[in-house]
Amino acid sequence: MKIDKELDTRGRTCPLPLLSLRRLLSQMQPGEVTRVIVSDEASAREIPAFAQRKGNDVLLAEHHDGEWTFTIRRA
């Protein structure tokens, strides 16, 4: 899968990763894919919920060693 943008927010706490994702998605074209990496558990819950509420597709969600990675396609 082609990743168009990557957002690494490790070390940042909620709501900063969510705000960064919102800004990034607003700059992306429909169909583009981003990978978001977070280390904050609250952000890990909020990011997929936010993405889906806005009509975007969460293609992949992974959790390894205290980090979460989400692959999201812009609607």
C-alpha positions as CSV (number, residue, x, y, z in Angstrom):
1,M,0.0,0.0,0.0
2,K,1.3,3.4,-0.9
3,I,1.6,5.8,2.0
4,D,1.3,9.5,0.8
5,K,2.0,11.2,4.2
6,E,3.3,10.1,7.6
7,L,2.6,11.8,10.9
8,D,4.8,10.8,13.8
9,T,3.4,12.1,17.1
10,R,5.3,9.8,19.5
11,G,6.0,11.6,22.8
12,R,3.0,14.0,22.4
13,T,-0.1,13.7,24.5
14,C,-3.7,14.2,23.6
15,P,-5.1,16.4,22.1
16,L,-1.9,17.4,20.1
17,P,-1.8,14.2,17.9
18,L,-5.5,14.6,17.1
19,L,-5.1,18.3,16.2
20,S,-2.1,17.4,14.0
21,L,-4.1,14.7,12.2
22,R,-7.0,17.1,11.6
23,R,-4.6,19.6,10.0
24,L,-2.9,17.0,7.9
25,L,-6.2,15.5,6.6
26,S,-7.4,18.9,5.6
27,Q,-4.4,19.3,3.4
28,M,-4.7,15.9,1.8
29,Q,-6.6,14.9,-1.4
30,P,-9.4,12.3,-1.3
31,G,-8.0,8.8,-1.7
32,E,-4.6,9.8,-0.2
33,V,-3.3,7.6,2.6
34,T,-1.5,8.6,5.8
35,R,0.2,6.6,8.5
36,V,-0.1,8.0,12.0
37,I,2.1,6.9,14.9
38,V,1.2,7.7,18.5
39,S,2.5,6.7,21.9
40,D,-0.3,8.2,23.9
41,E,-3.1,5.8,24.9
42,A,-5.8,8.5,24.9
43,S,-4.8,9.5,21.3
44,A,-4.8,5.9,20.3
45,R,-8.5,5.8,21.2
46,E,-9.4,9.2,19.8
47,I,-7.7,9.0,16.4
48,P,-9.6,6.1,14.8
49,A,-12.9,7.4,16.2
50,F,-12.2,10.9,14.9
51,A,-11.2,9.6,11.5
52,Q,-14.3,7.5,11.1
53,R,-16.6,10.3,12.3
54,K,-15.2,12.5,9.5
55,G,-15.9,9.7,7.0
56,N,-12.4,8.6,6.5
57,D,-11.4,4.9,6.3
58,V,-9.1,3.4,9.0
59,L,-7.4,0.7,6.8
60,L,-5.1,-0.7,9.5
61,A,-4.6,-0.3,13.3
62,E,-1.6,-1.9,15.0
63,H,-0.3,-1.8,18.5
64,H,3.3,-2.8,19.3
65,D,5.5,-2.0,22.3
66,G,3.4,0.9,23.6
67,E,3.0,2.5,20.2
68,W,0.0,2.5,17.9
69,T,0.1,2.9,14.1
70,F,-3.0,3.8,12.1
71,T,-3.2,3.8,8.3
72,I,-6.0,6.2,7.2
73,R,-7.4,6.9,3.8
74,R,-8.8,10.4,3.2
75,A,-12.5,10.4,2.2
